[in-house]
Amino acid sequence: AIAFLKSRNSGRPLFMQLAWPNPHDPRTAAEKYMAMYDREKIPLPQNYMPQHPFDNGEMAVRDERLAPWPRTESEIRRHLHEYYATITGLDFHIGRLLEVVREIGMAENTIIVFASDNGLSVGSHGLMGKQNVYEPGLKVPLIFSGPGIRKGETAALAYLLDLFPTFCDLAGVRPPEGLDGTSLRPVIAGTTDRVRDTLFLSYKNV
């Protein structure tokens, strides 16, 4: 990505999507990132449980095989340690990329968006993965940064499918008809605090 940015035709607009593999398991962070965390001091999730209280139909799916039952505190801290260290490594490399964006003069007319396709339980409710309808698996980060985007946070409800119409809106391009997503530009601009009142989320039949 860095090589592409340095060699691209600077007279043309660009859209770049980077699908980072981290922090997906198997998580193998560099030792310098592992050393930044004291495993024994990593707090457990507030809703940590050794065992999920009922069979939700996905007790043996791949993510749930990453740790034995019952989930012990030490095992969850081990996973969280690797998870945080891997994210820290990813953060370092994103920083390298953003520094190049500044160096080549793109920062003043480029919008950066960071998002994830899913969250993870990692001990919440006694689960490890995303194959459920609890908030840790469904809620994802969504960060916009760039010219004209004010600092702050919002409680506006959003889907990842809102990203495409939002990109179109921010770029001054009319989005195609028939999209299910809604532009988040009014929220980003601060002209409204929401674009919808409810979300509908599901995972299979649970």
Residue frames relative to the residue before (quaternion, step in Angstrom):
aa qw qx qy qz dx dy dz
A 1.0000 0.0000 0.0000 0.0000 0.00 0.00 0.00
I 0.6586 0.4995 -0.3062 0.4723 3.58 0.96 -0.86
A 0.6473 0.5116 -0.3197 0.4658 3.58 0.95 -0.85
F 0.6410 0.5234 -0.3223 0.4596 3.58 0.99 -0.79
L 0.6630 0.5115 -0.3129 0.4483 3.58 0.87 -0.91
K 0.6888 0.4895 -0.2829 0.4537 3.58 0.98 -0.82
S 0.7611 0.3847 -0.1982 0.4832 3.59 1.12 -0.58
R 0.4973 0.6945 -0.4161 0.3118 3.61 1.24 -0.23
N 0.5649 -0.5490 0.4895 0.3740 3.53 -1.35 0.29
S 0.3143 -0.8053 0.4737 0.1683 3.57 -0.26 1.26
G 0.6137 0.5717 -0.3522 0.4153 3.58 1.22 -0.21
R 0.6829 0.4559 -0.2804 0.4971 3.58 1.25 -0.12
P 0.4795 -0.6422 0.5030 0.3236 3.61 -1.05 0.67
L 0.1314 -0.8105 0.5664 0.0702 3.54 -1.16 0.43
F 0.1425 -0.7171 0.6714 0.1214 3.49 -1.36 0.48
M 0.0066 -0.8013 0.5977 -0.0265 3.58 -0.70 1.04
Q 0.0717 -0.7713 0.6312 0.0388 3.54 -0.92 0.94
L 0.0988 -0.7833 0.6130 0.0313 3.56 -0.81 1.04
A 0.1648 -0.7853 0.5925 0.0710 3.57 -0.65 1.12
W 0.2045 -0.8136 0.5360 0.0950 3.56 0.03 1.32
P 0.4135 -0.7050 0.5078 0.2723 3.62 -0.95 0.75
N 0.6826 0.4727 -0.2828 0.4803 3.59 1.15 -0.55
P 0.6342 -0.1270 -0.7517 -0.1291 1.59 -2.25 1.15
H 0.1609 0.8027 -0.5548 0.1482 3.60 0.95 0.82
D 0.4867 -0.6351 0.5007 0.3303 3.54 -1.12 0.63
P 0.5441 -0.1442 -0.8249 -0.0528 1.59 -2.27 1.04
R 0.3144 -0.7819 0.5168 0.1509 3.55 -0.74 1.10
T 0.0724 0.7905 -0.5983 0.1089 3.56 -0.53 1.21
A 0.0683 -0.8292 0.5547 -0.0065 3.56 0.18 1.29
A 0.5813 -0.5550 0.4591 0.3784 3.55 -1.22 0.51
E 0.6270 -0.5862 0.3655 0.3599 3.56 -1.07 0.75
K 0.6277 0.5501 -0.3578 0.4188 3.62 1.00 -0.72
Y 0.6669 0.4669 -0.3090 0.4917 3.60 1.11 -0.54
M 0.5980 0.5417 -0.3547 0.4724 3.57 1.12 -0.64
A 0.6734 0.5254 -0.2922 0.4302 3.58 0.98 -0.88
M 0.5865 0.5976 -0.3690 0.4033 3.61 1.20 -0.28
Y 0.7380 0.3602 -0.2012 0.5340 3.59 1.27 -0.26
D 0.2952 -0.7069 0.6141 0.1895 3.55 -1.11 0.76
R 0.4051 -0.7681 0.4374 0.2336 3.55 -0.23 1.29
E 0.6844 0.5092 -0.2959 0.4298 3.57 0.92 -0.88
K 0.7034 0.4464 -0.2677 0.4840 3.59 1.19 -0.41
I 0.4647 0.6677 -0.4600 0.3558 3.60 1.23 0.03
P 0.3730 -0.7485 0.4950 0.2355 3.62 -0.62 1.04
L 0.4540 -0.6604 0.5275 0.2821 3.53 -1.12 0.69
P 0.6175 -0.5127 0.4111 0.4322 3.61 -1.16 0.34
Q 0.5757 -0.6058 0.4180 0.3562 3.60 -1.04 0.72
N 0.7457 0.3392 -0.2060 0.5352 3.59 1.13 -0.60
Y 0.1913 0.7960 -0.5419 0.1898 3.58 1.12 0.71
M 0.0474 0.7633 -0.6429 0.0411 3.53 -1.07 0.85
P 0.4967 -0.6500 0.4735 0.3265 3.62 -1.01 0.65
Q 0.8054 0.0966 0.0040 0.5848 3.55 1.10 -0.75
H 0.4445 -0.6534 0.5310 0.3058 3.56 -1.00 0.77
P 0.5106 -0.7199 0.3769 0.2810 3.61 -0.78 0.97
F 0.8003 0.0859 -0.0734 0.5888 3.63 1.18 -0.21
D 0.5576 -0.5895 0.4661 0.3525 3.56 -1.30 0.36
N 0.1669 -0.8166 0.5470 0.0783 3.59 -0.45 1.19
G 0.6295 -0.5597 0.3214 0.4326 3.56 1.27 0.24
E 0.7530 0.3145 -0.1888 0.5463 3.59 1.27 -0.13
M 0.2553 0.8052 -0.4994 0.1925 3.57 1.04 0.72
A 0.7567 0.3457 -0.2017 0.5168 3.61 1.19 -0.35
V 0.3721 0.7229 -0.5021 0.2946 3.61 1.22 0.30
R 0.7447 -0.4791 0.2153 0.4116 3.60 -1.14 0.65
D 0.6757 0.4956 -0.3248 0.4385 3.65 0.78 -0.88
E 0.6721 0.5061 -0.3036 0.4471 3.57 1.03 -0.73
R 0.6135 0.5336 -0.3475 0.4670 3.59 1.28 -0.09
L 0.4995 0.6837 -0.4100 0.3391 3.58 1.29 -0.01
A 0.7828 0.1244 -0.0792 0.6045 3.59 1.23 -0.33
P 0.5007 -0.6719 0.4519 0.3059 3.59 -1.00 0.76
W 0.4244 -0.6477 0.5623 0.2902 3.52 -1.35 0.34
P 0.5579 -0.2628 -0.7852 0.0561 1.58 -1.84 1.64
R 0.5624 -0.5912 0.4495 0.3636 3.58 -1.20 0.47
T 0.2194 -0.7832 0.5670 0.1302 3.58 -0.60 1.07
E 0.6365 -0.5327 0.3894 0.3994 3.56 -1.20 0.44
S 0.6635 0.5103 -0.3136 0.4484 3.60 0.92 -0.85
E 0.6502 0.5115 -0.3198 0.4619 3.59 1.01 -0.77
I 0.6570 0.4943 -0.3137 0.4750 3.60 0.94 -0.81
R 0.6423 0.5089 -0.3284 0.4697 3.60 0.99 -0.76
R 0.6050 0.5431 -0.3604 0.4573 3.60 1.06 -0.66
H 0.6791 0.4807 -0.2898 0.4731 3.58 0.89 -0.92
L 0.6571 0.5013 -0.3168 0.4652 3.59 0.94 -0.83
H 0.6068 0.5570 -0.3480 0.4477 3.58 1.04 -0.76
E 0.6900 0.4618 -0.2724 0.4862 3.58 0.83 -0.97
Y 0.6278 0.5495 -0.3210 0.4483 3.58 1.05 -0.81
Y 0.7001 0.4607 -0.2721 0.4729 3.59 0.80 -1.00
A 0.6552 0.5164 -0.3192 0.4496 3.58 0.95 -0.84
T 0.6478 0.5100 -0.3172 0.4687 3.58 1.01 -0.78
I 0.6371 0.5123 -0.3192 0.4794 3.58 1.02 -0.79
T 0.6378 0.5267 -0.3281 0.4562 3.59 1.01 -0.78
G 0.6315 0.5134 -0.3250 0.4818 3.57 1.05 -0.72
L 0.6338 0.5191 -0.3199 0.4759 3.57 1.00 -0.82
D 0.6300 0.5435 -0.3230 0.4510 3.57 0.99 -0.86
F 0.6286 0.5398 -0.3315 0.4512 3.59 0.98 -0.81
H 0.7183 0.4489 -0.2604 0.4634 3.58 0.84 -0.96
I 0.5844 0.5292 -0.3754 0.4874 3.59 1.13 -0.50
G 0.6161 0.5491 -0.3336 0.4555 3.57 1.06 -0.74
R 0.6182 0.5337 -0.3358 0.4693 3.60 1.02 -0.77
L 0.6670 0.5099 -0.2925 0.4577 3.55 0.93 -0.93
L 0.6837 0.4859 -0.2922 0.4595 3.58 0.89 -0.92
E 0.6003 0.5530 -0.3578 0.4536 3.58 1.11 -0.61
V 0.6437 0.5021 -0.3168 0.4829 3.59 1.03 -0.76
V 0.5973 0.5555 -0.3577 0.4547 3.60 1.02 -0.75
R 0.6746 0.4741 -0.2898 0.4860 3.58 0.99 -0.80
E 0.6548 0.5476 -0.3123 0.4170 3.58 0.92 -0.94
I 0.7567 0.3753 -0.2095 0.4926 3.60 0.93 -0.82
G 0.5831 -0.6556 0.3409 0.3375 3.57 1.25 0.36
M 0.4723 0.6911 -0.4341 0.3331 3.60 1.16 0.46
A 0.5063 0.7023 -0.4125 0.2834 3.58 1.18 -0.41
E 0.6770 0.5255 -0.2972 0.4209 3.59 1.05 -0.70
N 0.8009 0.2147 -0.1373 0.5418 3.61 1.17 -0.29
T 0.5940 0.5486 -0.3595 0.4658 3.56 1.19 0.61
I 0.2249 -0.7540 0.6042 0.1263 3.54 -0.98 0.89
I 0.1840 -0.7765 0.5987 0.0696 3.55 -0.83 1.07
V 0.0426 -0.7873 0.6151 0.0020 3.57 -0.90 0.94
F 0.0899 -0.7717 0.6283 0.0413 3.55 -0.94 0.94
A 0.1416 0.7759 -0.6020 0.1247 3.56 -0.81 1.02
S 0.2488 -0.7334 0.6072 0.1775 3.54 -1.34 0.15
D 0.4918 -0.6821 0.4500 0.3006 3.57 -1.12 0.52
N 0.8016 -0.0239 0.0014 0.5974 3.60 1.19 -0.27
G 0.3992 -0.6629 0.5643 0.2877 3.52 -1.32 0.20
L 0.3306 -0.7190 0.5654 0.2325 3.56 -1.28 -0.33
S 0.5039 -0.6580 0.4709 0.3024 3.56 -1.13 0.62
V 0.0694 0.8463 -0.5282 -0.0033 3.61 0.87 -1.01
G 0.8281 -0.1887 0.0589 0.5247 3.56 0.69 1.11
S 0.5465 0.6002 -0.4127 0.4133 3.59 1.16 -0.37
H 0.8439 0.0577 -0.0907 0.5257 3.57 -0.91 0.99
G 0.6210 -0.5581 0.3483 0.4261 3.60 1.17 0.38
L 0.6018 0.5635 -0.3443 0.4492 3.58 1.28 0.17
M 0.3761 -0.7367 0.5222 0.2077 3.56 -1.29 0.34
G 0.8120 0.3541 -0.1373 0.4432 3.56 0.93 -0.87
K 0.6617 -0.5028 0.4125 0.3730 3.49 -1.31 -0.61
Q 0.5546 0.6541 -0.3762 0.3508 3.58 1.26 -0.21
N 0.5837 0.5044 -0.3971 0.4971 3.54 0.61 1.24
V 0.4670 -0.6804 0.4812 0.2957 3.59 -1.23 -0.01
Y 0.3802 0.7004 -0.5086 0.3258 3.57 1.12 0.63
E 0.6714 -0.5454 0.3363 0.3724 3.56 -1.18 0.61
P 0.6384 0.5453 -0.3705 0.3973 3.68 0.83 -0.76
G 0.7104 0.4410 -0.2664 0.4794 3.60 1.08 -0.60
L 0.7260 0.4482 -0.2332 0.4666 3.58 1.12 -0.67
K 0.6876 0.4776 -0.2892 0.4643 3.58 1.04 -0.68
V 0.0648 -0.8164 0.5738 -0.0069 3.57 -0.82 1.02
P 0.5556 -0.5748 0.4597 0.3869 3.59 -1.21 0.34
L 0.0382 0.7678 -0.6394 0.0155 3.57 -1.16 0.62
I 0.0638 0.8180 -0.5567 0.1301 3.55 -0.28 1.33
F 0.1115 -0.7640 0.6336 0.0484 3.56 -0.92 1.00
S 0.0678 0.7851 -0.6132 0.0547 3.57 -1.02 0.82
G 0.4698 0.6713 -0.4875 0.3016 3.55 -1.00 0.78
P 0.7498 -0.3921 0.2715 0.4587 3.58 -1.29 -0.02
G 0.8204 0.2299 -0.1866 0.4892 3.55 -0.91 0.95
I 0.6186 0.5177 -0.3514 0.4752 3.58 1.25 -0.01
R 0.3389 -0.7756 0.5034 0.1736 3.55 -0.51 1.22
K 0.5227 -0.6222 0.4849 0.3232 3.54 -1.20 0.54
G 0.5197 0.6410 -0.4685 0.3154 3.56 -1.15 0.55
E 0.4220 -0.6733 0.5483 0.2607 3.50 -1.38 -0.11
T 0.1499 -0.7743 0.6062 0.1029 3.52 -1.28 0.32
A 0.3541 -0.7151 0.5603 0.2221 3.54 -1.20 0.57
A 0.3272 0.7688 -0.4937 0.2410 3.60 1.27 0.25
L 0.4188 -0.6979 0.5260 0.2465 3.56 -0.99 0.86
A 0.0349 0.8156 -0.5721 0.0794 3.57 -0.82 1.00
Y 0.2591 -0.7032 0.6363 0.1833 3.50 -1.34 0.50
L 0.5751 -0.5590 0.4487 0.3943 3.58 -1.19 0.37
L 0.6147 0.5472 -0.3625 0.4374 3.60 1.11 -0.49
D 0.5253 0.5977 -0.4189 0.4373 3.60 1.28 0.07
L 0.5305 0.6720 -0.4075 0.3176 3.59 1.16 -0.43
F 0.6574 0.5279 -0.3331 0.4222 3.61 0.82 -0.90
P 0.7096 0.4206 -0.2962 0.4815 3.66 0.70 -0.87
T 0.5981 0.5522 -0.3619 0.4543 3.59 1.15 -0.55
F 0.6399 0.5168 -0.3237 0.4676 3.59 0.95 -0.86
C 0.6382 0.5242 -0.3227 0.4624 3.57 0.94 -0.91
D 0.6715 0.5129 -0.2909 0.4487 3.56 0.87 -1.00
L 0.6858 0.4849 -0.2871 0.4607 3.58 0.87 -0.92
A 0.7080 0.4424 -0.2525 0.4892 3.57 1.12 -0.67
G 0.5003 -0.6764 0.4164 0.3447 3.60 1.26 -0.02
V 0.5242 0.6085 -0.4105 0.4318 3.55 1.22 0.59
R 0.4296 -0.6953 0.5069 0.2739 3.58 -0.89 0.88
P 0.3744 -0.7377 0.5062 0.2437 3.61 -0.66 1.00
P 0.6124 -0.5537 0.4087 0.3890 3.60 -1.17 0.48
E 0.5457 -0.6008 0.4716 0.3447 3.55 -1.22 0.49
G 0.7842 0.3943 -0.2528 0.4071 3.55 -1.24 0.46
L 0.4350 0.6922 -0.4774 0.3221 3.60 1.18 0.25
D 0.4368 -0.6826 0.5195 0.2709 3.56 -1.13 0.65
G 0.6414 0.5421 -0.3221 0.4370 3.57 1.16 -0.54
T 0.2792 -0.7372 0.5963 0.1514 3.54 -1.34 0.39
S 0.5114 -0.6487 0.4621 0.3226 3.58 -0.95 0.81
L 0.3097 -0.7540 0.5582 0.1551 3.53 -1.00 0.93
R 0.3559 0.7759 -0.4717 0.2211 3.58 1.25 0.06
P 0.6354 0.5257 -0.3649 0.4321 3.67 0.88 -0.69
V 0.6404 0.5022 -0.3211 0.4844 3.59 1.09 -0.69
I 0.6500 0.5186 -0.3100 0.4611 3.55 0.94 -0.93
A 0.7033 0.4616 -0.2594 0.4744 3.59 0.99 -0.85
G 0.4652 -0.7070 0.4239 0.3226 3.57 1.24 -0.31
T 0.4672 0.6845 -0.4447 0.3396 3.59 1.22 0.30
T 0.7721 0.0676 -0.0715 0.6279 3.57 1.31 -0.24
D 0.4026 -0.7239 0.5028 0.2471 3.56 -1.19 0.42
R 0.7938 0.1511 -0.1063 0.5795 3.59 1.27 0.13
V 0.2266 -0.7445 0.6048 0.1689 3.54 -1.28 0.42
R 0.7762 0.0878 -0.0873 0.6182 3.59 1.31 -0.06
D 0.4452 -0.7087 0.4923 0.2391 3.55 -1.24 0.47
T 0.8036 0.1731 -0.0744 0.5645 3.59 1.15 -0.50
L 0.2174 -0.7221 0.6348 0.1684 3.53 -1.36 0.32
F 0.1678 -0.7434 0.6328 0.1372 3.54 -1.18 0.56
L 0.0285 0.8077 -0.5829 0.0838 3.56 -0.54 1.20
S 0.0236 0.8082 -0.5866 0.0466 3.56 -1.01 0.75
Y 0.0937 -0.7420 0.6522 0.1236 3.50 -1.36 0.22
K 0.8078 -0.1708 0.0553 0.5614 3.54 -0.36 1.27
N 0.7426 -0.3843 0.2827 0.4699 3.59 -0.75 -1.00
V 0.5706 0.5911 -0.3939 0.4122 3.60 1.17 0.52
